Amino acid sequence: MFIKDAKAAITATVLPSPLQTSASSIEIRLHSDSGEFTKSTYTGILSKGGTTLVAHGTPSADKNDLTLRLDRRPNVPFADGDWKFVLYAQYISESEAFGTGAQKFWEMPSPIRVFPVTGTLSLELPAKKIQAGISIPLYVHNVDPNQDYTVWIQGAIKTLHAGKFPENQITTDIHGDPNTVTMHVTFDSKSRFGLGQKQICLKIGTDNIEGDVIVGNIGCTYSISFEVVLEPQPSSTSRYISGETGYPTPNLYLTDQPTPFPPTPPCSNDDAKAGKCKIPTGLGIDFPTNPQEFVKTVFSILLGVAGGLALFLIIFSGYRLMTSQGNPETIQGARETLTSAIVGLLFIVFSFVILEVIGVDILHIPGFGR
């Protein structure tokens, strides 16, 4: 923020810009081309309502520059909105700052606007599945540097983090999200927090935490679930982000298009090599991948279908005979249908015998043994 007051020939630069409620300090740089800062000590008071922040500064040797740093105290609320800044050419203590009757040296012509931190607190992982033994980034978004946080693995005794995040670790991440802390976690497949479904929790505050040890019940306000696996995972452009718990459905979402994971094989490598692999179908029938077993399964299905069809034709032929009323043509047609059904049924019954005779004794095909 850059402000110029033509009357007093003083310009002001406010950092950081834009100024957010999460800022731990404000730096106000004042400049004058005509050497306005002739006193040895100046006091700057930033106020909003009944809240005041006080800073003292000494001007530069040429009397043209004065820098004031106002540090936010943990017990002083830094509300969003417009703050008033007044400069006094004397020393004023913090106890005297509120309602001081000292003469103003300079007042900033326009208020300093403080913006609320945008976005909600959240956790982010690179994927839903994570390979064991690989260090992965864990992002904590929209962090307030003046707030204590606790990050831990659900069921653990020790935390991943407890307390405030150092300001030099709160940066803009690779996706352009501000106020983000990047942590790195690794899961050992042999530890109690190895393979399987896991959950990382985040809460505001450090209640029931001593050092990095959890000594009581702590609520999991924000959480993100994932699975630790042994297999290497494909690279992905997805973002897997958590939200606040307590929603009707888990507040987890994916943005962009993730790289799909390879489909799970229907059988293990050992079953496939031993010829024991079977592929389930929606018909309730498991088809083996072994060629010989596949042929036998198909013949079994055909035998059942053909047997049912032959039974239906025998019953149908009997019904036509009973309702023929002596009609020679109807009787002859029913007899032919009955004969065909019985012959077909006998052929189907002995089809496996014929198959084995041809396959084993004549063609010597392996796998068709009796």
Secondary structure, DSSP 4 states (H G I P E B T S, - for coil): -EEEETTTTEEEEEESSS-BTT-SEEEEEEEETT----SS-EEEEEEETTEEEEEEE---TTS-EEEEEEEPPTTS---SEEEEEEEESS---HHHHTT--PPPSEE-SSPEEEBPPPS--EEEES-SEEETT--EEEEEES--TTS-EEEEETT-SB-SEEEPPPGGGEE--TTS-SSEEEEEE---TTSTT-SEEEEEEEEES-TTEETTEE-S----SEEEEEEEESS-------EEE--BS-SSS---EEES-PPPPPPPPSS-HHHHHTT--EEE-TTS-EEESSHHHHHHHHHHHHHHHHHHHHHHHHHHHHHHHHTSTT-HHHHHHHHHHHHHHHHHHHHHHTHHHHHHIIIIIIS--TT---
